[in-house]
Amino acid sequence: MSIRRASQADESAVIALWLACELVTHYNDPSDDFRFAVCGVCSDVLVNEDETGQIDGTVMVGHDGHRGWLYYVATAPQARGAGLGRTLVQAAEQWLQQRGVVKAQLLVREMNTKVVAFYEHLGFEITPRVVMGKWLK
Ligand SMILES: CC(C)(COP(=O)(O)OP(=O)(O)OC[C@H]1O[C@@H](n2cnc3c(N)ncnc32)[C@H](O)[C@@H]1OP(=O)(O)O)[C@@H](O)C(=O)NCCC(=O)NCCS
């Protein structure tokens, strides 16, 4: 596997993958999300390239000065079941550890609970919190 930090040139390939993985919602502009993370000082998008150079996996990672967060964990349908999702999550964890972050967190959409077992398999636990949000735009 060949994981690297995404650059702005990867935007269209990354967004195509997010669309294929049904991670794009009407309330998030994926281009804004990608650019904000790639240009941010506390965030990155990590991508995997297959043997032909195509991007077949992503994870957005960043920290807020306290906790680390993972978003857009995605592997291409044809690449699943081969350890790529695990490798991407581990790469994000390493990214956070290198910056002194001691806890990684993530949000799972209510309609996507089947993926909870994947994260539990990787050592994540459901944490009893009420998550509150407010749009600032
Ligand atoms: C979830 C996802 C990233 C998993 O990717 P993957 O490349 O198939 O995962 P891996 O092959 O690395 O699997 C790692 C381990 O988790 C297990 N696993 C994978 N998906 C699982 C699932 N849905 N439930 C339980 N276990 C799962 C695998 O069997 C494997 O176990 P092993 O290491 O003991 O063999 C992929 O299915 C995906 O992109 N889904 C759509 C996007 C999505 O919903 N992302 C999450 C947003 S919160």
The ligand as a Tripos MOL2 file, in Angstrom:
@<TRIPOS>MOLECULE
LIG
   48    50     1     0     0
SMALL
NO_CHARGES

@<TRIPOS>ATOM
      1 C1        -15.6370    0.8470    6.0820 C.3       1 LIG1
      2 C2        -14.5830    0.6750    5.0080 C.3       1 LIG1
      3 C3        -13.6320    1.8800    5.0030 C.3       1 LIG1
      4 C4        -13.7810   -0.6080    5.3100 C.3       1 LIG1
      5 O1        -12.7230   -0.6870    4.3800 O.3       1 LIG1
      6 P1        -11.9670   -2.0830    4.0350 P.3       1 LIG1
      7 O2        -10.8130   -1.7130    3.1640 O.co2     1 LIG1
      8 O3        -12.9500   -3.0830    3.4850 O.co2     1 LIG1
      9 O4        -11.5130   -2.5400    5.4820 O.3       1 LIG1
     10 P2        -10.3650   -3.6160    5.8270 P.3       1 LIG1
     11 O5        -10.2460   -4.6250    4.7230 O.co2     1 LIG1
     12 O6         -9.1230   -2.9030    6.2150 O.co2     1 LIG1
     13 O7        -10.9690   -4.3070    7.1150 O.3       1 LIG1
     14 C5        -10.2650   -4.2870    8.3470 C.3       1 LIG1
     15 C6        -10.9150   -5.2620    9.2620 C.3       1 LIG1
     16 O8        -12.2560   -4.8430    9.5220 O.3       1 LIG1
     17 C7        -13.1730   -5.8530    9.1400 C.3       1 LIG1
     18 N1        -14.3360   -5.1740    8.5650 N.ar      1 LIG1
     19 C8        -14.3920   -4.4670    7.4210 C.ar      1 LIG1
     20 N2        -15.6370   -3.9590    7.2470 N.ar      1 LIG1
     21 C9        -16.3610   -4.3990    8.3130 C.ar      1 LIG1
     22 C10       -17.6980   -4.2330    8.7130 C.ar      1 LIG1
     23 N3        -18.5570   -3.4810    7.9990 N.pl3     1 LIG1
     24 N4        -18.0960   -4.8020    9.8580 N.ar      1 LIG1
     25 C11       -17.2330   -5.5400   10.6160 C.ar      1 LIG1
     26 N5        -15.9370   -5.7290   10.2810 N.ar      1 LIG1
     27 C12       -15.5220   -5.1630    9.1530 C.ar      1 LIG1
     28 C13       -12.4480   -6.7120    8.1290 C.3       1 LIG1
     29 O9        -12.9610   -8.0170    8.1020 O.3       1 LIG1
     30 C14       -11.0260   -6.6580    8.6370 C.3       1 LIG1
     31 O10       -10.8460   -7.5860    9.6680 O.3       1 LIG1
     32 P3         -9.4260   -8.3620    9.8520 P.3       1 LIG1
     33 O11        -8.3550   -7.3020    9.9220 O.co2     1 LIG1
     34 O12        -9.5780   -9.1090   11.1270 O.co2     1 LIG1
     35 O13        -9.2780   -9.2260    8.6590 O.co2     1 LIG1
     36 C15       -15.2250    0.5000    3.5860 C.3       1 LIG1
     37 O14       -16.1910   -0.5360    3.6580 O.3       1 LIG1
     38 C16       -15.8870    1.7530    3.0520 C.2       1 LIG1
     39 O15       -15.2450    2.5910    2.4110 O.2       1 LIG1
     40 N6        -17.2020    1.9200    3.2940 N.am      1 LIG1
     41 C17       -17.9720    3.0440    2.7210 C.3       1 LIG1
     42 C18       -17.5990    4.3660    3.3180 C.3       1 LIG1
     43 C19       -17.9380    4.4550    4.7960 C.2       1 LIG1
     44 O16       -19.0370    4.1330    5.2350 O.2       1 LIG1
     45 N7        -16.9530    4.9670    5.5660 N.am      1 LIG1
     46 C20       -17.1000    5.1800    6.9930 C.3       1 LIG1
     47 C21       -17.6420    6.5390    7.2930 C.3       1 LIG1
     48 S1        -17.8710    6.7710    9.0530 S.3       1 LIG1
@<TRIPOS>BOND
     1     1     2 1
     2     2     3 1
     3     2     4 1
     4     2    36 1
     5     4     5 1
     6     5     6 1
     7     6     7 2
     8     6     8 1
     9     6     9 1
    10     9    10 1
    11    10    11 2
    12    10    12 1
    13    10    13 1
    14    13    14 1
    15    14    15 1
    16    15    16 1
    17    15    30 1
    18    16    17 1
    19    17    18 1
    20    17    28 1
    21    18    19 ar
    22    18    27 ar
    23    19    20 ar
    24    20    21 ar
    25    21    22 ar
    26    21    27 ar
    27    22    23 1
    28    22    24 ar
    29    24    25 ar
    30    25    26 ar
    31    26    27 ar
    32    28    29 1
    33    28    30 1
    34    30    31 1
    35    31    32 1
    36    32    33 2
    37    32    34 1
    38    32    35 1
    39    36    37 1
    40    36    38 1
    41    38    39 2
    42    38    40 1
    43    40    41 1
    44    41    42 1
    45    42    43 1
    46    43    44 2
    47    43    45 1
    48    45    46 1
    49    46    47 1
    50    47    48 1
@<TRIPOS>SUBSTRUCTURE
     1 LIG1         1 GROUP 0 **** ****
